[in-house]
Amino acid sequence: MKSYAQVLFLAIPLAIVPAAFAQHETFTVNPDTSQVAFTLGGSGHHVQGTFHLQSGSIAFDPSAQKISGSVIVSAGSGNSGEPSRDKKMNTDVLDTGHFAEVTFAPSSYQGTIATSGDSTIQVSGIFTLHGTPHDLTVPMQVHIDGANLTAKSHFTVPYVKWGLKDPSIFILKVAKEVDIDLTLSGSLTRGS
């Protein structure tokens, strides 16, 4: 009959093995190859434009569905191609003098991230706009090709419901929600 010490000695390596094979991965976003595009509907027209992504770093563990990190967008970088409209967006709606950044900090995800190729997941986290945090879940298409990762998402931000000013004036009405098309691309570092 085996002693308690022998059983414990044999059990410890078995308990450690899954942890040793846990893949902790880090996605470092490249701002130069990433894009934050927006579309705002309105009466008779749609406004389209972009924001500049400042930085992003996401750590995740596919074996445990753990995710953390942040994506940071410069709130004052909005460019719709019309300087006077952009100035109004920055001062009256986003108040970029007080709230210079828009951030998303993922906290969990549902689905499976394949080691290569395409995956579709649902990412939940905190979206901070105008200094106020909001729970948000977004669909995300992930493509991994060796050390390169691209993540794409389309989601809607109900900015008026979240307390920002409605920029509609007189007969010029704009939607109270803005559509965001996010493309993050960068490098993937794998480590255990």
BATORVO-251640 format. One record per residue (C-alpha): residue number from 1; residue in three letters; x, y, z. Coordinates in steps of 0.1 Angstrom, whole numbers, plus 2048, in hexadecimal, padded with zeros to 3 digits. Layout:
   resi   resn    xx    yy    zz
    NUM    Ala     X     Y     Z
...
//
This chain:
   resi   resn    xx    yy    zz
      1    Met   800   800   800
      2    Lys   80D   822   7F6
      3    Ser   814   83B   811
      4    Tyr   803   85D   812
      5    Ala   824   86E   809
      6    Gln   828   858   7EA
      7    Val   805   860   7DE
      8    Leu   80A   885   7E4
      9    Phe   82C   883   7D2
     10    Leu   81B   873   7B4
     11    Ala   7FD   88B   7B4
     12    Ile   810   8AC   7B5
     13    Pro   81F   8A9   792
     14    Leu   7FC   8A0   784
     15    Ala   7EE   8BF   794
     16    Ile   809   8D5   786
     17    Val   808   8C8   762
     18    Pro   7E8   8DA   757
     19    Ala   7F6   8FB   765
     20    Ala   816   8F6   753
     21    Phe   803   8F3   732
     22    Ala   7ED   911   738
     23    Gln   7F3   929   71C
     24    His   7F5   94D   727
     25    Glu   7F5   963   708
     26    Thr   7FA   988   703
     27    Phe   7EB   99B   6E6
     28    Thr   7FE   9BC   6E1
     29    Val   7E9   9D3   6CB
     30    Asn   7FB   9E7   6B0
     31    Pro   7EA   A0A   6AE
     32    Asp   7F7   A10   68B
     33    Thr   7E6   9F2   67C
     34    Ser   7C6   9F3   692
     35    Gln   7A7   A07   68C
     36    Val   789   A15   69F
     37    Ala   76E   A1F   686
     38    Phe   74C   A2E   68F
     39    Thr   72B   A34   67D
     40    Leu   711   A4C   68A
     41    Gly   6EF   A4C   679
     42    Gly   6DB   A6B   674
     43    Ser   6BE   A7B   662
     44    Gly   6C8   A78   63D
     45    His   6EC   A71   643
     46    His   705   A5B   655
     47    Val   725   A67   665
     48    Gln   743   A50   662
     49    Gly   765   A54   671
     50    Thr   781   A45   686
     51    Phe   792   A48   6A7
     52    His   7B7   A42   6AF
     53    Leu   7BF   A23   6C4
     54    Gln   7DA   A2D   6DD
     55    Ser   7E4   A0B   6EA
     56    Gly   7D8   9E9   6F3
     57    Ser   7E4   9CA   705
     58    Ile   7CF   9AC   70C
     59    Ala   7DA   98D   720
     60    Phe   7C6   96E   71E
     61    Asp   7C6   949   727
     62    Pro   7B3   934   70E
     63    Ser   7B3   916   725
     64    Ala   7A1   929   741
     65    Gln   78E   943   72D
     66    Lys   79F   95F   741
     67    Ile   7A6   981   731
     68    Ser   7B2   9A2   73D
     69    Gly   7C3   9C2   731
     70    Ser   7B6   9E1   71F
     71    Val   7B1   9F3   6FE
     72    Ile   7B5   A19   700
     73    Val   7A7   A31   6E6
     74    Ser   7AF   A56   6E4
     75    Ala   78D   A67   6E9
     76    Gly   799   A87   6D8
     77    Ser   7A5   A76   6B8
     78    Gly   782   A73   6A8
     79    Asn   784   A7B   683
     80    Ser   764   A7D   66E
     81    Gly   774   A92   653
     82    Glu   762   AB1   65E
     83    Pro   777   AC6   677
     84    Ser   75A   ADB   685
     85    Arg   746   ABB   68B
     86    Asp   764   AAA   69B
     87    Lys   76A   AC8   6B2
     88    Lys   745   AC7   6BD
     89    Met   748   AA2   6C4
     90    Asn   768   AA7   6D8
     91    Thr   75B   AC4   6ED
     92    Asp   736   AC0   6F0
     93    Val   731   A9A   6EF
     94    Leu   751   A89   6FA
     95    Asp   75F   AA5   710
     96    Thr   782   A9A   707
     97    Gly   791   AB5   71D
     98    His   786   AA2   73B
     99    Phe   784   A7E   72D
    100    Ala   7A1   A78   715
    101    Glu   79E   A53   712
    102    Val   784   A39   70A
    103    Thr   78D   A16   717
    104    Phe   782   9F2   716
    105    Ala   78F   9DA   730
    106    Pro   784   9B6   729
    107    Ser   77D   9A0   747
    108    Ser   76F   97F   738
    109    Tyr   767   96E   718
    110    Gln   750   952   70B
    111    Gly   75B   93B   6F0
    112    Thr   77B   92A   6E5
    113    Ile   79A   93B   6D7
    114    Ala   7AB   924   6BE
    115    Thr   7D1   923   6BF
    116    Ser   7D1   92D   69A
    117    Gly   7B7   937   680
    118    Asp   795   946   688
    119    Ser   780   947   6A8
    120    Thr   761   95A   6B3
    121    Ile   75D   964   6D7
    122    Gln   748   97B   6ED
    123    Val   75D   993   702
    124    Ser   74F   9A4   721
    125    Gly   75F   9C0   734
    126    Ile   75E   9E4   73E
    127    Phe   75A   9FF   724
    128    Thr   763   A21   733
    129    Leu   755   A3F   720
    130    His   754   A63   72D
    131    Gly   764   A56   74D
    132    Thr   747   A3F   755
    133    Pro   74B   A19   754
    134    His   731   A03   742
    135    Asp   72D   9DD   73F
    136    Leu   730   9D3   71B
    137    Thr   731   9B2   709
    138    Val   73D   9B2   6E4
    139    Pro   741   997   6CA
    140    Met   764   992   6BE
    141    Gln   773   980   6A0
    142    Val   797   975   6A7
    143    His   7B0   96A   68D
    144    Ile   7D1   95C   698
    145    Asp   7ED   956   67F
    146    Gly   80D   94C   690
    147    Ala   818   96B   6A5
    148    Asn   7FE   982   696
    149    Leu   7DB   987   6A3
    150    Thr   7BE   99B   695
    151    Ala   79E   9A1   6A9
    152    Lys   77F   9B1   699
    153    Ser   75F   9BD   6A9
    154    His   740   9D0   6A1
    155    Phe   72B   9DE   6BD
    156    Thr   714   9FB   6C7
    157    Val   71B   A15   6E1
    158    Pro   6FB   A26   6EF
    159    Tyr   70D   A46   6F7
    160    Val   6EE   A5B   6FF
    161    Lys   6E0   A40   716
    162    Trp   702   A40   727
    163    Gly   700   A65   72F
    164    Leu   711   A77   712
    165    Lys   701   A95   701
    166    Asp   6EA   A8F   6E3
    167    Pro   6FA   AA4   6C7
    168    Ser   6D9   AA8   6B4
    169    Ile   6CE   ACB   6AC
    170    Phe   6AE   AD8   69D
    171    Ile   6A6   AC2   67E
    172    Leu   6C8   AB2   67E
    173    Lys   6C2   A92   692
    174    Val   6DD   A78   699
    175    Ala   6DA   A55   6A7
    176    Lys   6DE   A51   6CD
    177    Glu   6F4   A33   6C7
    178    Val   715   A31   6B4
    179    Asp   721   A12   6A1
    180    Ile   745   A08   6A7
    181    Asp   75A   9F2   690
    182    Leu   77A   9E8   6A3
    183    Thr   798   9D7   693
    184    Leu   7B5   9CF   6AA
    185    Ser   7D4   9C0   69B
    186    Gly   7F6   9B8   6AA
    187    Ser   80D   99E   6B8
    188    Leu   807   97F   6CD
    189    Thr   81F   974   6E7
    190    Arg   81B   951   6F5
    191    Gly   829   945   716
    192    Ser   820   92C   731
//
